[in-house]
Amino acid sequence: MYLLGYDIGSSSVKAALLDAGSGAVVASAVSPETELDIIAVKPGWAEQRPEVWWEHARLATARVLSTARVDSGDIKAIGISYQMHGLVIVNRKFEVLRPSIIWCDSRAVETGERAFRTIGGETCLWRCLNSPGNFTASKLKWVMDNEPDIFSQIYKAMLPGDYIAMKMTGDINITPSGLSEGIMWDYRDHGIATLILDHYRIPHELIPDIVPTFSVQGHLTRTAAEELGLKTGTLVSYRAGDQPNNALSLNVLNPGEIAATAGTSGVVYGVTDMANFDPLSRVNTFVHVNHREDNPRYGVLMCINGTGILNSWLKRQVAEPGMSYQVMNERAAEIPAGSDGIVIIPYGNGAERTLENKDLGALILGINFNTHTRAHLFRAAQEGIVFALKYGLDIMRAMNVEITTVRAGKANMFLSPLFQKAFATVTNAVVELYNTDGSQGAARGAGIGAGIYSTPRDAFVGLRCEDIIEPDRTLSPDYARAYDAWRNKLEHELKGR
């Protein structure tokens, strides 16, 4: 018996097939092999075509099935993880009306800030735990104001994962966790945030029906099954945004447990049972995947948009032709902590929540043409990402989120020994690294939602810690000085904005 998980990202689509009994990965695939394009018609905009996600889900599935050579009838359930905060809109024929406005698009910042002021910050924070900000509801309002002809055709507005589920099942629905990430969940009333929708004059019927995160959310249609090479009627039984799902993949489900990731964006996600919020909405609180009204679980999410994308930019624009990430990491490790004075502020991928939705852009400061090399830039980039995460973590700590041990998948930036050690040392947290990813987490979630696992604990069979990284006390003073210098330059730049 097998479980199939998808991770629909902005860089690629991943698929993983798990043996439900052992938790072992039977096969996995990524499509495309290069990063997906992001459409940027104007500065601060970021769009992708949902049809492209579906096409690569189809290609990734074909590769998985070709490698695994299993009977598709033995695949009992499907789970979906997806890039958060995006907007997909369709008409009554389920046709996409415009490209998706994705997570790193900044166009709705002013819309959300204006709503926050008008509704009242205290009301928004007590009932939604967040400012409407640059989230899905605000993006939908932007379409209403700027593309009224398109808005008039909308049948349903959804998140990227809801679109993939629609393509699979022919049903359109959404989860409480999904509504919360769009700032459309009222934590007081435990339902749709009518105060946000009514303020924006968004008709309630545009919001899909609500289904539990772990549940039978639909069955594969004949058309979808033929396109994917799977069996008609296969259950779709789990759906969650990439960061709640990343936490699930690492078995981060209870208060005090922390998950981290450093892919295109960098995220630290802490689980709590308290409905807390940051007064400036610099970090955000969402409904976690295992939340229940009688047993609340919230995820406090701190996100830095410009993390791995900085490293990939350096690879494309600065590294020698053909240089791999591994070699870049090795070169960076030759440079001392503090990068001999170079400071990189890694905010170059849209408005940043930890900076109160300012779009500061990336900055490279302190270059000395006589002494600094590519390797200095490689190290300063990794340190700058760690420092940006530390800056956000301090906000979370002020909300009484305990951070002592952090779990992360051994992937992306966490493949770099330098990044691992710098993160542990600067944040003063033990880092546990696991050989898992979002597509595997989605497969495990599907097993829970389909009832294949009797308890969530059973779903983590086969999940093992591969490495434990302790803070390096000998480097702590050097990193403390480097962080102070980084923060001072950041705050100087912010004062000028």
C-alpha positions as CSV (number, residue, x, y, z in Angstrom):
1,M,0.0,0.0,0.0
2,Y,1.4,3.4,-1.0
3,L,0.8,7.1,-0.4
4,L,1.6,9.8,-3.0
5,G,2.5,13.3,-1.9
6,Y,3.0,16.5,-4.0
7,D,4.7,19.8,-3.1
8,I,3.6,22.5,-5.4
9,G,6.3,25.2,-5.1
10,S,7.1,28.3,-6.9
11,S,10.5,26.8,-8.0
12,S,9.4,23.3,-8.9
13,V,6.8,20.6,-8.3
14,K,8.0,17.6,-6.3
15,A,6.3,14.2,-5.9
16,A,7.1,11.4,-3.6
17,L,5.7,7.8,-3.3
18,L,5.9,6.3,0.2
19,D,5.4,2.8,1.4
20,A,2.7,3.3,4.0
21,G,3.9,0.4,6.2
22,S,7.6,1.3,6.4
23,G,7.5,5.0,5.6
24,A,10.3,4.5,3.1
25,V,10.4,6.6,-0.1
26,V,9.9,4.2,-3.0
27,A,10.4,6.9,-5.6
28,S,10.5,10.7,-5.9
29,A,10.8,13.2,-8.7
30,V,11.1,17.0,-9.4
31,S,9.8,18.8,-12.4
32,P,11.2,20.9,-14.0
33,E,14.9,20.3,-13.5
34,T,15.5,24.0,-13.7
35,E,13.5,26.6,-11.7
36,L,10.0,27.6,-12.8
37,D,9.7,31.1,-14.3
38,I,8.1,33.8,-12.3
39,I,6.3,36.5,-14.3
40,A,7.2,40.0,-13.2
41,V,5.3,42.5,-15.3
42,K,6.1,45.3,-12.9
43,P,8.5,45.8,-10.0
44,G,7.2,44.0,-7.0
45,W,4.9,41.8,-9.0
46,A,5.2,38.0,-9.1
47,E,2.8,35.7,-11.0
48,Q,2.8,32.1,-12.2
49,R,0.3,30.2,-14.4
50,P,-1.5,27.5,-12.4
51,E,-1.7,25.4,-15.6
52,V,2.1,25.1,-15.4
53,W,1.9,23.7,-11.9
54,W,-0.5,21.0,-13.1
55,E,1.6,20.2,-16.1
56,H,4.7,19.6,-13.9
57,A,2.6,17.6,-11.4
58,R,1.7,15.4,-14.3
59,L,5.4,15.1,-15.4
60,A,6.6,14.4,-11.9
61,T,4.0,11.7,-11.4
62,A,5.0,10.0,-14.6
63,R,8.6,9.9,-13.4
64,V,7.7,8.5,-10.0
65,L,5.6,5.8,-11.6
66,S,8.3,5.0,-14.1
67,T,10.8,4.6,-11.3
68,A,8.6,2.8,-8.8
69,R,6.9,0.4,-11.2
70,V,4.0,-0.2,-8.8
71,D,0.3,-0.9,-9.6
72,S,-1.5,2.5,-9.5
73,G,-4.3,0.7,-7.7
74,D,-2.0,0.2,-4.7
75,I,-1.7,4.0,-4.3
76,K,-4.5,4.6,-1.7
77,A,-4.3,8.3,-1.0
78,I,-2.9,11.6,-2.2
79,G,-1.7,14.6,-0.2
80,I,-1.0,18.1,-1.4
81,S,1.5,20.7,-0.1
82,Y,1.6,24.1,-1.8
83,Q,3.1,27.5,-1.9
84,M,1.2,29.7,0.6
85,H,-0.7,33.0,0.2
86,G,-1.2,32.8,-3.6
87,L,-4.5,33.7,-5.3
88,V,-6.1,31.5,-8.0
89,I,-9.4,32.6,-9.5
90,V,-11.7,30.5,-11.8
91,N,-15.0,31.0,-13.6
92,R,-17.9,28.6,-13.5
93,K,-16.3,26.4,-16.1
94,F,-13.3,26.0,-13.7
95,E,-11.2,28.0,-16.1
96,V,-8.4,30.1,-14.7
97,L,-9.1,33.8,-15.2
98,R,-5.6,35.3,-14.8
99,P,-2.2,34.1,-13.7
100,S,-1.9,33.4,-10.0
101,I,-0.6,36.3,-7.8
102,I,1.9,34.3,-5.8
103,W,3.4,34.6,-2.3
104,C,6.2,37.0,-3.0
105,D,4.1,39.5,-5.0
106,S,3.9,42.9,-3.2
107,R,1.2,44.7,-5.0
108,A,-1.4,44.4,-2.3
109,V,0.7,45.8,0.6
110,E,-1.0,49.2,0.5
111,T,-4.5,47.6,0.2
112,G,-3.9,45.5,3.4
113,E,-2.4,48.4,5.3
114,R,-5.3,50.6,4.5
115,A,-7.7,47.9,5.7
116,F,-5.8,47.4,8.9
117,R,-6.1,51.1,9.7
118,T,-9.8,51.3,8.7
119,I,-11.0,48.2,10.4
120,G,-8.8,48.9,13.4
121,G,-5.5,47.2,14.3
122,E,-6.8,45.9,17.6
123,T,-9.9,44.4,16.0
124,C,-7.9,42.7,13.3
125,L,-5.3,41.3,15.7
126,W,-7.7,40.0,18.2
127,R,-10.0,38.3,15.7
128,C,-7.6,37.4,12.9
129,L,-4.2,37.5,14.8
130,N,-2.8,39.3,11.8
131,S,-3.0,42.4,9.6
132,P,-4.8,41.7,6.3
133,G,-1.3,42.7,4.9
134,N,-0.2,41.4,1.6
135,F,-2.1,38.2,1.9
136,T,-4.7,36.4,-0.3
137,A,-7.8,38.4,0.7
138,S,-5.9,41.7,0.0
139,K,-4.8,40.3,-3.4
140,L,-8.4,39.4,-4.2
141,K,-9.4,43.0,-3.3
142,W,-6.6,44.3,-5.6
143,V,-8.2,42.3,-8.5
144,M,-11.6,43.8,-7.6
145,D,-10.2,47.4,-7.7
146,N,-7.9,47.0,-10.7
147,E,-9.3,44.3,-12.9
148,P,-13.1,44.7,-12.5
149,D,-14.0,42.8,-15.7
150,I,-12.0,39.8,-14.5
151,F,-13.4,40.1,-11.0
152,S,-17.0,40.0,-12.3
153,Q,-16.3,36.5,-13.8
154,I,-15.0,34.9,-10.6
155,Y,-16.9,31.8,-9.4
156,K,-14.4,30.8,-6.7
157,A,-11.2,32.3,-5.3
158,M,-8.7,29.8,-3.9
159,L,-5.1,29.0,-2.9
160,P,-2.6,27.2,-5.1
161,G,-3.2,23.8,-3.4
162,D,-7.0,24.2,-3.7
163,Y,-6.5,24.6,-7.5
164,I,-4.5,21.4,-7.7
165,A,-7.1,19.6,-5.6
166,M,-9.8,21.0,-8.0
167,K,-7.9,19.6,-11.0
168,M,-7.7,16.2,-9.3
169,T,-11.2,15.9,-7.9
170,G,-13.5,18.3,-9.7
171,D,-14.4,19.8,-6.3
172,I,-13.5,23.2,-5.0
173,N,-12.9,23.5,-1.3
174,I,-10.6,25.0,1.3
175,T,-9.3,24.2,4.8
176,P,-9.3,26.3,8.0
177,S,-5.5,26.4,7.8
178,G,-5.8,27.7,4.2
179,L,-8.3,30.4,5.1
180,S,-6.1,31.5,8.0
181,E,-3.1,32.0,5.7
182,G,-5.2,34.2,3.5
183,I,-6.3,36.2,6.6
184,M,-9.9,35.0,6.1
185,W,-10.3,33.0,9.3
186,D,-11.9,34.5,12.5
187,Y,-10.3,33.0,15.6
188,R,-13.0,34.3,17.8
189,D,-15.9,32.8,15.8
190,H,-14.0,29.8,14.5
191,G,-15.1,30.4,10.9
192,I,-14.7,32.7,7.9
193,A,-13.6,36.2,8.7
194,T,-16.6,38.1,7.6
195,L,-15.1,41.3,9.0
196,I,-12.4,41.1,6.4
197,L,-14.6,40.0,3.5
198,D,-17.3,42.6,4.3
199,H,-14.7,45.4,4.6
200,Y,-13.4,44.5,1.1
201,R,-16.9,44.0,-0.2
202,I,-15.9,40.5,-1.3
203,P,-19.0,38.3,-1.8
204,H,-19.0,35.4,0.6
205,E,-20.0,32.9,-2.1
206,L,-16.6,33.4,-3.7
207,I,-15.0,31.5,-0.8
208,P,-15.1,27.7,-1.3
209,D,-16.7,25.2,1.1
210,I,-14.6,24.3,4.2
211,V,-13.2,20.8,4.6
212,P,-10.9,19.5,7.4
213,T,-7.2,19.4,6.7
214,F,-7.1,15.7,7.3
215,S,-10.1,14.3,5.6
216,V,-11.4,12.8,2.4
217,Q,-11.5,16.0,0.3
218,G,-12.4,14.3,-3.0
219,H,-11.7,11.4,-5.3
220,L,-9.6,11.4,-8.6
221,T,-11.9,12.0,-11.6
222,R,-11.5,9.8,-14.6
223,T,-9.9,12.7,-16.5
224,A,-7.4,13.5,-13.8
225,A,-6.5,9.8,-13.3
226,E,-5.8,9.4,-17.0
227,E,-3.6,12.5,-17.1
228,L,-1.7,11.4,-14.0
229,G,-1.5,7.7,-14.8
230,L,-3.4,6.9,-11.5
231,K,-6.6,5.1,-10.7
232,T,-10.0,6.8,-10.9
233,G,-11.4,7.2,-7.4
234,T,-8.1,7.5,-5.5
235,L,-8.6,9.5,-2.3
236,V,-7.3,13.1,-2.0
237,S,-7.2,13.3,1.8
238,Y,-4.8,16.0,2.9
239,R,-3.9,19.6,1.9
240,A,-1.8,22.2,3.6
241,G,0.4,25.2,2.9
242,D,4.1,24.5,2.5
243,Q,5.2,25.7,5.9
244,P,2.5,24.0,8.0
245,N,3.2,20.9,5.9
246,N,7.0,21.3,6.4
247,A,6.3,21.2,10.1
248,L,4.1,18.1,9.7
249,S,6.9,16.4,7.7
250,L,9.2,16.9,10.7
251,N,6.6,15.8,13.2
252,V,6.3,19.3,14.6
253,L,2.7,19.2,15.9
254,N,2.8,20.3,19.6
255,P,3.6,23.5,21.6
256,G,7.4,24.2,21.9
257,E,8.3,22.3,18.7
258,I,9.9,24.3,15.9
259,A,10.4,23.7,12.2
260,A,12.7,25.6,9.8
261,T,13.3,25.6,6.1
262,A,15.7,27.6,3.9
263,G,14.7,27.2,0.3
264,T,13.6,30.0,-2.0
265,S,12.3,31.7,1.2
266,G,13.5,31.1,4.8
267,V,11.0,30.2,7.4
268,V,11.0,29.4,11.1
269,Y,7.6,28.0,12.2
270,G,6.8,27.4,15.9
271,V,3.8,25.6,17.3
272,T,1.9,27.0,20.2
273,D,-1.5,26.5,21.9
274,M,-1.9,30.2,22.5
275,A,-3.6,32.6,20.1
276,N,-0.8,35.2,20.3
277,F,0.1,37.9,17.8
278,D,2.8,40.4,17.1
279,P,1.4,44.0,17.5
280,L,3.2,45.0,14.3
281,S,2.2,41.8,12.4
282,R,5.9,41.2,11.5
283,V,5.4,37.5,12.1
284,N,2.1,35.7,11.6
285,T,-0.1,33.2,13.4
286,F,-2.0,30.7,11.4
287,V,-4.2,27.6,12.1
288,H,-1.9,24.6,12.3
289,V,-2.7,21.4,10.4
290,N,-3.8,19.6,13.6
291,H,-5.8,22.5,15.1
292,R,-9.1,21.7,16.8
293,E,-11.4,24.1,18.6
294,D,-11.1,21.9,21.8
295,N,-7.4,21.4,21.3
296,P,-6.0,24.5,19.7
297,R,-2.7,24.4,17.7
298,Y,-1.4,27.5,16.0
299,G,1.7,28.0,13.9
300,V,3.7,31.2,14.4
301,L,5.5,31.8,11.1
302,M,8.4,34.1,10.5
303,C,9.3,34.3,6.8
304,I,12.2,35.9,5.0
305,N,11.5,36.1,1.2
306,G,15.1,36.6,0.1
307,T,17.0,33.5,1.3
308,G,17.9,30.7,-1.0
309,I,17.1,32.9,-3.9
310,L,20.1,35.1,-2.9
311,N,22.3,32.0,-3.1
312,S,21.0,31.0,-6.5
313,W,21.5,34.6,-7.7
314,L,25.1,34.4,-6.7
315,K,25.5,31.1,-8.4
316,R,24.1,32.6,-11.7
317,Q,25.6,36.0,-11.6
318,V,28.9,35.8,-9.5
319,A,30.1,32.2,-9.3
320,E,32.5,30.8,-11.9
321,P,30.7,29.0,-14.8
322,G,29.7,25.5,-13.8
323,M,30.5,26.0,-10.1
324,S,28.2,23.9,-7.9
325,Y,26.5,24.9,-4.7
326,Q,28.7,22.4,-2.9
327,V,31.9,24.2,-4.2
328,M,30.4,27.6,-3.3
329,N,29.8,26.3,0.3
330,E,33.4,25.0,0.4
331,R,34.8,28.3,-0.7
332,A,32.6,30.2,1.8
333,A,33.9,28.0,4.6
334,E,37.5,29.2,3.8
335,I,36.5,32.8,5.0
336,P,36.4,33.6,8.7
337,A,33.1,34.3,10.5
338,G,32.1,37.9,9.8
339,S,33.2,37.7,6.2
340,D,36.0,40.2,6.8
341,G,33.6,43.0,7.1
342,I,31.2,42.4,4.1
343,V,27.6,42.7,5.1
344,I,24.8,41.4,2.9
345,I,21.2,42.3,3.7
346,P,19.2,39.7,1.9
347,Y,15.8,41.4,1.3
348,G,15.6,41.3,-2.5
349,N,12.4,39.3,-3.2
350,G,9.5,41.6,-2.5
351,A,8.0,43.2,0.6
352,E,9.2,41.6,3.9
353,R,6.9,41.0,6.8
354,T,9.6,41.2,9.4
355,L,10.3,44.7,8.1
356,E,6.6,45.8,8.4
357,N,6.0,45.0,4.7
358,K,8.8,47.3,3.5
359,D,10.5,46.4,0.2
360,L,14.1,47.2,1.2
361,G,15.8,45.3,-1.6
362,A,19.1,43.5,-1.2
363,L,22.2,45.3,-0.2
364,I,25.9,44.4,-0.4
365,L,27.9,46.7,1.9
366,G,31.6,47.1,2.8
367,I,33.3,45.6,-0.2
368,N,37.0,46.3,-0.4
369,F,38.2,45.7,-4.0
370,N,41.7,44.9,-2.9
371,T,40.9,42.1,-0.4
372,H,37.4,40.7,-1.0
373,T,36.7,37.8,-3.3
374,R,33.8,35.7,-4.6
375,A,34.2,33.5,-1.5
376,H,33.6,36.5,0.8
377,L,30.4,37.1,-1.0
378,F,29.3,33.5,-0.7
379,R,30.0,33.5,3.1
380,A,28.4,36.9,3.6
381,A,25.3,35.7,1.8
382,Q,24.9,32.7,4.1
383,E,25.6,34.8,7.2
384,G,23.2,37.5,6.0
385,I,20.4,34.9,5.6
386,V,21.1,33.6,9.1
387,F,21.1,37.1,10.6
388,A,17.8,37.9,8.9
389,L,16.3,34.7,10.4
390,K,17.8,35.7,13.8
391,Y,16.2,39.1,13.5
392,G,12.8,37.5,13.0
393,L,13.3,34.9,15.7
394,D,13.8,37.6,18.2
395,I,10.3,38.9,17.4
396,M,8.9,35.3,17.9
397,R,10.7,35.1,21.3
398,A,9.1,38.3,22.4
399,M,5.7,36.5,21.8
400,N,6.8,33.8,24.2
401,V,7.6,31.2,21.5
402,E,10.2,28.9,23.0
403,I,13.1,28.2,20.7
404,T,15.6,25.7,22.0
405,T,15.6,22.9,19.4
406,V,14.8,23.4,15.7
407,R,14.0,20.6,13.2
408,A,14.8,21.0,9.5
409,G,15.0,18.9,6.4
410,K,18.5,18.3,5.2
411,A,18.0,20.2,2.0
412,N,18.5,23.5,0.3
413,M,20.6,25.9,2.5
414,F,20.7,23.3,5.3
415,L,22.9,21.2,3.1
416,S,25.7,23.7,3.8
417,P,27.7,22.8,6.9
418,L,28.6,26.4,7.2
419,F,24.9,27.5,7.2
420,Q,24.0,24.7,9.6
421,K,26.7,25.8,12.2
422,A,26.0,29.5,11.7
423,F,22.3,29.0,12.2
424,A,22.8,27.0,15.4
425,T,25.4,29.3,16.8
426,V,23.7,32.6,16.0
427,T,20.2,31.5,17.2
428,N,21.7,29.5,20.1
429,A,19.5,26.5,19.2
430,V,20.2,22.9,18.6
431,V,19.4,21.9,15.0
432,E,18.1,18.4,14.2
433,L,18.3,17.5,10.5
434,Y,16.0,15.0,8.9
435,N,16.0,13.3,5.5
436,T,12.5,14.5,4.5
437,D,10.8,17.1,2.4
438,G,7.4,18.6,1.7
439,S,6.2,15.9,-0.7
440,Q,7.0,13.2,1.8
441,G,5.1,15.2,4.5
442,A,2.1,15.5,2.2
443,A,2.2,11.7,1.6
444,R,2.2,11.1,5.4
445,G,-0.6,13.6,5.8
446,A,-2.6,11.8,3.2
447,G,-2.3,8.6,5.2
448,I,-3.6,10.4,8.3
449,G,-6.5,11.9,6.4
450,A,-7.5,8.6,4.8
451,G,-7.5,6.8,8.1
452,I,-4.7,4.5,7.0
453,Y,-2.8,5.6,10.2
454,S,-4.8,5.2,13.4
455,T,-2.9,8.1,15.1
456,P,-0.7,10.9,13.7
457,R,2.3,9.3,15.6
458,D,1.9,6.2,13.3
459,A,2.5,8.3,10.3
460,F,6.1,9.0,11.2
461,V,7.3,5.5,10.9
462,G,10.7,5.7,9.0
463,L,11.4,9.3,9.9
464,R,14.9,9.5,11.4
465,C,17.2,12.3,12.5
466,E,20.3,12.2,10.4
467,D,22.4,14.9,12.1
468,I,22.4,17.1,15.2
469,I,24.2,20.5,15.1
470,E,25.1,22.2,18.3
471,P,26.0,25.9,18.7
472,D,29.7,26.5,18.4
473,R,30.6,28.5,21.6
474,T,34.1,29.3,20.2
475,L,32.5,31.2,17.3
476,S,29.7,32.9,19.4
477,P,31.7,36.1,20.1
478,D,32.6,36.5,16.4
479,Y,29.1,36.0,15.2
480,A,27.7,38.3,17.9
481,R,29.9,41.1,16.7
482,A,29.0,40.4,13.1
483,Y,25.3,40.2,13.9
484,D,25.4,43.6,15.7
485,A,27.1,45.2,12.7
486,W,24.5,43.6,10.4
487,R,21.6,44.8,12.5
488,N,23.0,48.3,12.8
489,K,23.3,48.6,9.0
490,L,19.8,47.2,8.5
491,E,18.3,49.6,11.0
492,H,20.2,52.5,9.4
493,E,18.7,51.6,6.0
494,L,15.2,51.2,7.5
495,K,15.3,54.7,9.0
496,G,15.8,56.1,5.5
497,R,12.6,54.5,4.2
